[in-house]
Amino acid sequence: MQIKIDDLQGDAIKALLKEHHTDMYATSPKESVHTLGIDHLKSADITFFTAWEADQLLGCLAIKAHSEDQVELKSMRTSKVVRNKGVASQLLHHVLRFAKEKGFRHVHLETGTQDYFSAARQLYKKFQFTDCPPFGDYQPDPNSHFMYLDLQHFPVRENQ
């Protein structure tokens, strides 16, 4: 698998993000959906990663810088055809290592509370994320689950 920084120009990533948005709005109330559109994902404070095998897009994950030492995970998505095959773990490991190498120390995320998001919450716990209160501009929401990781002490290894 090759993981790279993506410019969000290709049809494959546009289709994957459309699938992501469709599922988020089908799963959560509109006011609790915090996905970003492609234009927002192209912002200078966001680094967007995609995972590929040959010409097949496997998944994506972005980090949004909130300060010089804090980032937020955004747009975590694995293609339906490769779910439960370790793609999300490899993407997350790569992005956490990238963030740590860039000097970020704190990683936050928001995910849903519904059963649909259970696998995502378990993945984040595997990577030592812990529950936390809302951060940044987020407000308390019964449909949002907030998590945090301190990268300063996180042993980002080559093989997680």
N, C-alpha and C positions, 0 to 999 in steps of 0.2 A: 504494500500500500504506500502511495506517495501522498504526503500532506503538504500543501502549499498555500501561500497567501494568494487570494483570489481577487480579481478585479470586478466580479459580479456581472460580467458581460455575456457569458454563455447562456444558451437556451436551457441547458441541463440544470444550472443553478437557479435560474428563474423558475423553472418548473418545480424544483424541490422546495423553494421558498413559498411558492403558491400553495403547494400541498400542505406545508407547515402552517400557513395562515388559515387555510380552510379548516384544518383539524383544530387549531386553537379556538376559532370562533364557534366550531361545532361542539367543543368540549366545555368552554368557559363562558360566563356572561360577558357581553361586549365590554363592559366597564372594567373587567378583570383581565383582559387580554393586553399584554405588554410587548407584543412582537413589533419588530421594526420593518418598515418597507425597504425596498432596495435602495431608494434614494438616501434614506437615513443610514443604512448600512455602509454606504460609500463615504460617510463623514470622516473627516481627518482623525477623529478620536477613536475610531473603530478599526481593528485589524480583523479581517475576515479570512477564515481558513476553510479549505475544502480538502476532502480525502478522495483519492482516485485509485482505481485499479485499471490499468490500461486506459481506455476511453470511458469507463463507467464511473459516474459520480456516486460515491458511497455515502457521503454525509458532509455536514458543515458545522462550524462553530465559530463564533466571533467573540472578541473581547472589546469592551468599551472602556476607555480610560476615564476615570472620574477625577483623578488627581495624579500626582507624580508617583504615588505608591499604591493606588487602589484601582482595580478594574472590576468590571461586571461581565459575567458570561451572558451572551445573548445568542439567540437563534441556533440552539443545539438541535440538530436534526439528523437522523440516519434514514437512508432510503429504505422503503418498505421491503425491498428484495434482499437486503442484507442485515435485517434486524436480528439481534441476539447472536451475532457472529464476532463481537469484539470491536467493531468499528468505533462505537461511541467511546469505549475505554481508551483506544489508541488516540483518537482525536483529543479527548480531554487531557490525557497525559502529555501529548505534544504541546497543547496550548498552555497548560500549567507550566511546563518547562520553559516555553518561550517567554511567558510572563515573568517568571523568576529571573531568567537571564537578562531581561530588559529592566530589572530593578524593581518591579512591582512586588509589594509585600502582602497585600490584602486582596482577596478575591471574593466577591459577593455574587449571589444569583437569586433570581425569583423564578419559581416554578409553580405549577398548580397543585391544589390539594386533592383533586379528584383522583379516582383509581387509575385513570388513564396515565397519570404522571408518576405512578408508583415505581415503575422501573427506573425512571430518571432519578427520583429521590434516592433509591437504593444505590445507584451508580455513584452519586455524589457522596453518599455516606462511605462507600468503599474507598473513596479518595480523601477521606477524613474531613469532609465538610461537616459543619455542625449547624444546628438551627440557630437563628438569630432574629432579632426584631427587624422591622422594615428599615431600609437604608435609603440614602439619597432622597429622591422625591417620592418614593413609594409611601403609601399610607396603609394602615392595617386593613386587611381584606380577608374575609373567611375563605376566599378562593385562591389566595396566594400563600405560598410557603417560601420563606426566606432562609438562605443558608450562607455560610461564611467559611473561608479557609485562610489561615495565616501561612503564607508561603515562606516566610522567614525561617520557620522550623520544619517545613515540609520536605521530606527527603525525595525529591524528584529524581527517580532512577530511570535508567534507560529502558528497562522492562518492568512495567507495573503489573 
